[in-house]
Amino acid sequence: MRSIGLDIHRDFGEVAIGEGAEVRSAGRIEMTPAALELFAQSLGADDQVALEVSGNAWEVARIVRPHVGRVVVVSPADTGIRSARAKTDRLDARALAKLLASGSLDSVWVPDENTQAMRRRLQRRSQLVRVKTKAKNEIHAALMRRLIPKPGFSDLFGIKGRRWLAELELPAAERETVDGCMRQLDFCEAEIAEIERAIAAEALKSREVLRLMTVPGVNVITAATFMAAIGDIGRFADRKKLVGYLGLDPKVRQSGTTTASRADLKAGLLLGSLRAGRGELERRPRSRPDPRVL
């Protein structure tokens, strides 16, 4: 059995092959379906392949998986490659092959096609919400620059607010900003509505989503986001495993007489999306836990 390390990028992948105690570089392959299929056909049925999570990792894994014994997709944070003193594509691929051969790599869960599609829709919606919020903030900033007081109604972007903005006398540059942002706002709202229809049409087929929606305050977007983050709930042995996966369980760090407790907010994506499902501003998830003690 051989251990193959793949350091994949947008246009190419670096290959390293571990066989016994020897690890050798095997050159590069193009990141195209045809090239990957040809590469996969050259592998043995008992070979194992390791690659790090990236934008195209799931598709690479899908193409390679039928031709090998095992495909391991790992988080870059778990390999230690980032902290290496010497870091090149060739060395990264060799490091993956060595770690795979030694049994030191734990695969992340690979979502199915439906879960991936739902995650992409929710991510697209999240991006549009941020653009929409930015456009609103630019309009507020333009009004503040001209010392224009707040109107007497609550919703600046409702029917009354839009009429008030259209009739407002502004310098040419500020008028261009307000009108441009209003067009951007209209586009985002139309796109968000279209995506939400697609999300609802797919999510309402799920018994889990329908069950979550029986909880007060949980709408279809919130429930779909929760299930997209979890995926197949059957992969968790019990509720403690689920809570641990989401990073919602408190952790204790003790050294000598010092004890600190904190929650590892690995679930930034989930919690941010849940806020968005309730109409709140969505924030970008943290790339690592907050080091501050809660």
N, C-alpha and C positions, 0 to 999 in steps of 0.2 A: 504494500500500500504506500502510495506517494502522498506527500503533503504539498499542496500548491498554494503559494501566497500571491494574491492579486492586489496590486496597488493601483486602483483605478482613478482615472481623471475624466475630464470632459471628452477628450478626443482619443486617448490611448490608455492602455493599461500595462504596467510593468509586471512581468511574470517571474517568479522564483519557484524552483522545484526542490523539495527536500526528499531525499531517498536514503534511508538509513541514517548515518551520522553526517552525511554530506548534503550541503545546500548549495545549489548553483543557480545563477541567473539564466533566464531563458529568453531574454529579449522583450520586445513590446508587441502588443496586438492592438489593432484599431478598435475603437468603441463603436462598432456597427453591428447590427444583427447578423449579417452574413459572416463577418470575421469572427465574432464570438461563437457562432454555431460551428464553424470550422475548427476553432480552437477546442471547443467542448468535445467534438467528435474524436479529437486526438487523445483525450484523457481516458483512463481506465475506469471500469465500473466500480472498482474498490478504492479509487482515489478520493481524497478529501480536499476541499478548496476553502480558503479563508479570504474574506475581503471586508473592508471597513464600510460602515454606513455612510452613504453619500447620496446625492440626488439621483444617480442612475444605478445604485446598488441593487435595488429590488428587481429591475429588469435584467441585469447581468445574472443575478442569482436564478431568475426564472429560466433563462436560456441554458445555463450550465447544469442546473439540478438534475434533469433527466439522464445525464450522461455519466454522473459520478455517484459515489456512495453517500457523500454528505457535503453540504454547503453550509459553512459557518459565517454568518454575518455578524460582525462585532462592532461595538461602540468604540470610536477612536480613543475615548477617555479611558478605556479598560486595557489598552494594549501597552501603554507606556512609551509608544513610539514618538509621541510629541515631545517628550522630554529628553530624547536622545541627543547627545552632543553632535554626532554626525548624522545628518538627515538628508537622504536623497531618495529618489523613487526606487532605485535599485536596492538600497539598503532597507527601505521600508518593506518591500516585497519579501526580501530574505528574512526579515524579522517576523513577518506574518507566518511564513512557512515554518520557521523554527518554533514559534509559539504554538502553532497548530500541531506540529509533530510531538511536542512535549505534553500536549493535552492541557495547555494553560488558557485556552480561549473558551469563553462561554458565549454561545450564540444568543443574540437578541431574538425576540419573537418576530417572525416575518408575517405581516398582515396579509390577508387574502385580498383578492382583486376588489371586492365590494367595499371592504374597509378602507383600502387605499383610495378608492374613488370618493368615498364620503369624506375622508380627511382632506383630499384636494379641494373639494367643494367648500368645506368649512374654512380651509386656509384662504381660499379666494375671497370668501365673504369677509373674513377677518381683515384682509388687506384693503378691501373696499371700504369697510367701516373706518379704518385709519385714514384713508384718503378723504373720506367724507368729513371726518372730524377736523382734519387739517384745513379743508376748504372753509368750514365754518369759522375756525379760529382766524384765518386770514381776513375774513369779512369783519369780524369783531376788531381785529387790529387796525384795519383801515378806518373804522368809525372812531376808534380811540385816538388815532393820529390826528384826526380833524376835530377832536374835542366835541364830538357829537354825543349828547346824553342818550341813555337807554330809552327806548320807546315805552309807552305805557301799557304794553301787552307782553305776555310772557314768552311767546314763541316767535322769535325773529324770522323764522323760516317757514312759518305757516302762511295762510292766505293773506291775512292783514300785514304780516311782516314783509312778505314779498312785495306787496303793493307799496308799502312805506319805503322799502329800499329802492324800488324803481323810480319813485318820485323824488327821492332825496337829491339835493344839489351837491355835487362833489366835483373836485378838480378832475381833469381828464384822466390822469394816471390812476387815481383812486377809483373812478368809475369803471375803468378797464379791469381793475382788480376785482371789484365787486361783481360785475357782470360775468367775468370769466369764472370766478368761483361758483356763481350760481349755476352756470352751465355744467360745471364739473359736479356740483351737488346733484343736479337732476340726473346726470348720467349714472352716478354711483347709486342713487336710489332705485333707478330702473334696473340696474344690474343686480343689486342686492335682492330686489323682489323676484327677479328671474331665478337666481340661485336658490333662494329660499323655497320657491315652488319645486325645484328639482330635488332639494334636500327633503322636503316634506313628502313628496311622491314616493321616494325610496325609503325614507325612515319609517313611515307609517305602515310599511309591510312587516316591520319587526315587532314581535310580541314584547321584547324587552323595552323598546321605545314606548310602546303603548302603556306598559306597566309603569314606567318611570313618569309618564305624563299624568298619572293619577295622584302624584305628589303635588300639593299646592305650590304654585309658583314655578313649576317646571313645564316649559313649553316644548314644542317639537325640536327647536334648535338646541336648547339645553340638553334634552334627552339624547339627541343624535350626537352631539359633541361628546357626551359622557361615554356613549357606546363606541364611538370612533376611537376614543383614547384607550379604552379597555380592550376592544376587539372581542375575541372569543372568551367570554367569562368563565367557560368551563376549564380553561387552562390554570385557574387558581384553585388550589386545594381547599381553601377556606377563606373566610372574610379577612383574616389577619394577613394572608398573603396579598390580597387585593389592596388593602390599606397600605401595606409596605411597598407595593409596586407604585402606587400613586404618590408615595412620599409624604403621606399625611400623618404617619405615626411619629410621636416625639422621640428624639434620640438623646442619649445621655453620654456626655464626654467627661470622664473622671481621670484625674491625675493627681496623686497625692491627696492634699486637702481641698483641691479645687474641683467643683462639680458644676457642669453647665448643661442645661437642657434646652433643646431647640427643635423646631420642626424642619425637616428637610423638604423644602418646597420644590421637589422635582416635578410636581404637578402644575407648574406655572402655565403651561399650555392649556391644561384642562380647566383650571380655575379661571384663567382669563377669558376663555371661551364661554364658561358658564356665566360670567358677568355680562358678556356681550349678548348672551341669550336673553338676559333680563333688560337689555337696552342700555347697559352701562358701557363706558369707554373700555375698549380692549387694549391691553398692554402686551408688549412683546415679552415672551417668557424668558426667565433668567437662564443663562447658559450654565450656571452652576449655583449651588445653594447659597443663600444669604449667610455670610460668615458671622453676622451679628447675632448675639444671644437674644432670643425672644423672651 
